[in-house]
Amino acid sequence: MATIRVGIAGWTYAGWRGEFYPPGLVHRLELAYAAQRFGSIEINGSFYSLQRPSSYLAWREQVPPEHVFAVKGGRFITHMRRLAGVETALANFFASGMLALGPALGPVLWQLPPTLGFEADRMRSFLELLPRTTTAAAELATHHDDKLSGDRVWAKTDADRPLRHALEVRHDSFCSEEAVQLLAEHDVALVVADTAGRWPLLERVTSDFVYVRLHGDKELYVSGYSAEALDSWAARIRGWADQGLDVFAYFDNDVKVRAPYDALALMDRLGLTVG
């Protein structure tokens, strides 16, 4: 049976306090509060900097046993190195603690900058470096450099599990059949990203799961989703699930506190509950 998980991109937003989060809720309890309502949450701090194993361990302890995190790949790899010469950077990323999530580790999201177009050789080389199991990720992590040491390193896994990857693109050149086929050959999901028309909205299935990011219906990161728009997304998600595809869908329209409420509304349409 296909699994559908709907959630939010990140959980630490000042504007949500006293709105989505109840007045007086201490900040350290915000993740637990959100995880009781959503089946999955994206960890986005990992995009900006290497996190610590202690952080991943703490996050795992704050969520229900069935909760799954997605982890966003580092911008040093995607935006600064632009996927080239990233062997050591990938080792550092996987050594920084995500494997401490254990069974709560879900897909790894790689978001490309709008200025990075499709280059087959560059993309193929990057995809071939990605570990496809937690055991392979742990082995890769042992090749970290001296940026990480001591308790900043987690290069082990409690079990050998498949490791999924998703790629979010923001350049029209990825609309090509060659790009789609390359992702399919490497079993990497092409993210279905709704960006209010700014960047491509691609709905090609390239893996055994679908990764959806909902950044805003009319205005990027700001606008909420209408009832009709949520109905449409619910229908698409049901269609993918009916094909046997797992679906992970995250709302990233956080500016006006729309993300958590839109996620709950979509869950209601899909008949999803947590716990």
C-alpha positions in Angstrom: 0.0 0.0 0.0 1.3 3.5 -0.9 1.9 5.9 2.0 0.9 9.5 1.9 2.5 12.0 4.2 1.6 15.7 4.3 3.5 18.2 6.3 5.4 21.5 6.5 8.8 22.8 5.5 10.5 23.7 8.7 8.8 24.5 12.0 10.7 27.4 13.6 8.9 30.6 12.5 8.4 33.5 14.8 5.2 34.5 13.0 3.6 31.2 13.9 3.9 31.8 17.6 0.6 32.6 19.2 -1.1 31.8 15.8 -0.5 28.2 14.9 1.5 27.5 18.0 -0.6 28.2 21.1 0.2 31.3 23.1 2.8 30.5 25.8 4.1 27.3 24.1 7.8 27.3 24.8 10.0 27.2 21.6 11.6 23.9 22.4 8.2 22.2 22.3 7.2 23.5 18.9 8.5 20.5 16.9 6.7 18.1 19.2 3.5 20.1 18.7 3.8 20.2 14.9 4.8 16.5 14.7 1.6 15.5 16.6 -0.3 17.1 13.7 1.7 16.2 10.6 3.1 12.9 9.3 6.3 14.4 8.1 8.3 17.6 8.4 11.2 18.9 6.3 14.4 19.8 8.2 15.6 22.9 6.4 18.4 24.1 8.7 20.6 21.5 7.0 20.4 23.6 3.8 22.1 26.5 5.4 24.8 24.8 7.5 25.9 21.4 8.8 23.8 20.4 11.8 25.0 18.4 14.8 24.3 14.8 15.6 23.0 16.0 19.0 20.4 18.1 17.2 19.2 15.2 15.0 19.0 13.0 18.1 17.0 15.6 19.9 14.6 16.0 17.0 14.1 12.3 16.8 13.2 12.1 20.5 10.5 14.8 20.1 8.4 13.1 17.4 6.1 10.1 17.4 7.6 6.7 16.5 5.9 6.8 13.1 7.0 10.3 12.1 9.4 10.7 9.2 11.7 13.7 8.5 12.8 14.8 5.1 16.3 16.4 5.2 17.3 19.2 2.8 20.7 18.9 1.2 23.3 21.6 1.9 23.4 24.7 -0.3 27.2 24.5 -0.3 26.7 21.4 -2.5 23.9 22.7 -4.7 24.4 26.5 -4.8 28.0 27.1 -4.2 29.7 24.1 -5.6 26.8 23.7 -8.1 27.1 19.9 -7.8 30.7 19.7 -9.1 33.6 18.4 -7.1 31.4 17.7 -4.1 32.7 14.3 -2.9 34.1 15.6 0.4 31.2 18.0 0.9 28.8 15.1 0.5 30.8 13.1 3.0 30.6 16.0 5.5 26.8 16.3 4.9 26.1 12.7 5.6 28.5 12.7 8.6 26.8 15.6 10.3 24.2 13.5 12.0 21.2 12.7 9.8 21.8 9.0 10.2 21.1 9.5 13.9 17.4 9.9 12.9 17.3 6.1 12.4 13.9 5.0 11.1 12.7 8.6 11.2 15.0 9.4 8.2 13.0 9.9 5.1 13.9 11.4 1.7 16.9 13.8 1.1 15.9 16.9 -0.8 18.3 18.6 -3.2 17.1 22.0 -4.4 19.0 23.6 -7.3 19.3 27.3 -7.8 17.4 29.0 -10.7 20.7 29.7 -12.4 21.8 26.1 -12.7 20.5 24.5 -15.9 20.6 20.9 -17.0 24.0 19.6 -18.0 23.9 15.9 -18.5 27.5 15.1 -17.4 27.4 17.3 -14.4 24.1 15.9 -13.3 25.1 12.2 -13.9 28.3 12.6 -11.9 26.4 14.0 -9.0 23.6 11.4 -9.1 26.2 8.6 -9.2 27.7 9.9 -5.9 24.5 9.7 -3.9 24.3 6.9 -1.4 21.2 4.7 -1.9 21.2 3.0 1.5 21.9 4.1 5.0 24.9 1.7 5.1 26.3 3.4 2.0 25.7 6.8 3.5 27.5 5.7 6.7 30.5 4.5 4.7 30.6 7.8 2.7 30.4 9.7 6.0 33.8 8.2 7.1 35.4 10.2 4.3 34.6 13.5 6.0 37.4 16.1 6.3 38.6 18.0 9.4 35.6 20.4 9.4 34.0 17.7 11.4 35.5 15.9 14.4 34.7 14.3 17.7 31.0 14.5 18.6 30.3 16.5 15.4 30.6 13.2 13.5 28.0 10.4 13.1 29.1 7.8 10.7 27.0 4.8 11.6 23.6 3.4 11.1 21.4 1.3 13.3 20.1 -0.7 10.3 20.5 -0.9 6.5 17.6 0.9 4.9 17.0 2.3 1.5 17.8 6.0 1.2 15.6 8.1 -1.2 16.6 11.3 -3.0 14.5 14.0 -4.6 15.7 16.9 -6.9 13.9 20.2 -7.0 14.8 22.1 -10.2 14.3 25.8 -11.1 15.5 26.0 -14.7 13.5 25.4 -17.8 16.2 23.2 -19.3 15.2 20.4 -17.0 11.9 20.2 -18.9 13.7 18.1 -21.4 13.1 14.3 -21.9 16.9 13.7 -21.4 16.8 15.2 -17.9 13.7 13.3 -17.0 15.1 10.0 -18.2 18.5 10.6 -16.4 16.7 11.1 -13.1 14.6 7.9 -13.8 17.7 5.9 -14.5 19.1 6.9 -11.1 15.8 6.4 -9.3 15.7 10.1 -8.1 12.3 11.8 -7.7 11.8 14.9 -9.7 10.1 17.3 -7.3 6.6 18.6 -8.2 7.1 22.2 -7.1 4.3 24.7 -7.2 6.1 28.1 -7.2 3.2 30.4 -8.3 4.4 30.2 -11.9 7.9 31.4 -11.3 9.7 28.1 -12.0 8.8 25.0 -13.9 6.0 22.8 -12.5 6.9 19.3 -13.6 4.8 16.2 -12.8 6.9 13.5 -14.3 7.3 10.3 -12.2 11.0 9.3 -12.0 11.0 7.1 -8.9 8.8 4.9 -6.7 7.7 8.0 -4.7 6.6 11.5 -5.5 7.9 14.6 -3.6 5.6 17.7 -3.7 6.6 21.2 -2.5 3.8 23.8 -2.3 5.4 27.2 -2.1 2.3 29.3 -2.8 -0.7 29.3 -5.2 -0.6 32.9 -6.4 2.3 34.5 -4.6 5.5 32.7 -3.8 5.9 31.8 -0.1 3.0 34.0 0.8 -0.4 33.1 -0.6 -2.6 30.4 0.8 -4.3 27.7 -1.2 -8.0 28.0 -2.1 -10.5 25.2 -1.4 -10.5 24.5 -5.2 -6.7 24.4 -5.3 -6.5 22.0 -2.4 -9.1 19.8 -4.0 -7.0 19.7 -7.1 -3.8 18.7 -5.2 -5.7 16.1 -3.2 -6.9 14.5 -6.5 -3.3 14.5 -7.9 -2.0 12.9 -4.7 -4.7 10.2 -4.7 -3.8 9.5 -8.3 -0.2 8.9 -7.6 -1.0 6.8 -4.5 -3.4 4.7 -6.7 -0.4 4.0 -8.9 1.4 2.5 -5.8 3.6 5.6 -5.4 4.4 6.9 -1.9 3.8 10.7 -1.7 5.5 13.3 0.5 3.9 16.7 0.3 5.2 19.8 2.1 3.8 23.3 2.3 6.4 26.1 2.2 4.1 29.2 2.1 5.0 30.2 5.6 5.1 34.0 5.4 1.5 34.6 6.5 1.1 31.4 8.5 -0.6 29.6 5.7 1.6 26.5 5.5 0.3 24.6 8.6 -3.3 25.4 8.0 -3.1 24.4 4.3 -1.4 21.2 5.3 -4.1 20.4 7.7 -6.8 21.2 5.1 -5.1 18.9 2.6 -4.8 16.1 5.1 -8.5 16.4 5.9 -9.3 16.0 2.2 -7.1 13.0 2.0 -8.5 11.5 5.2 -5.2 11.5 6.9 -4.6 11.5 10.6 -1.5 11.3 12.8 -1.2 8.9 15.7 
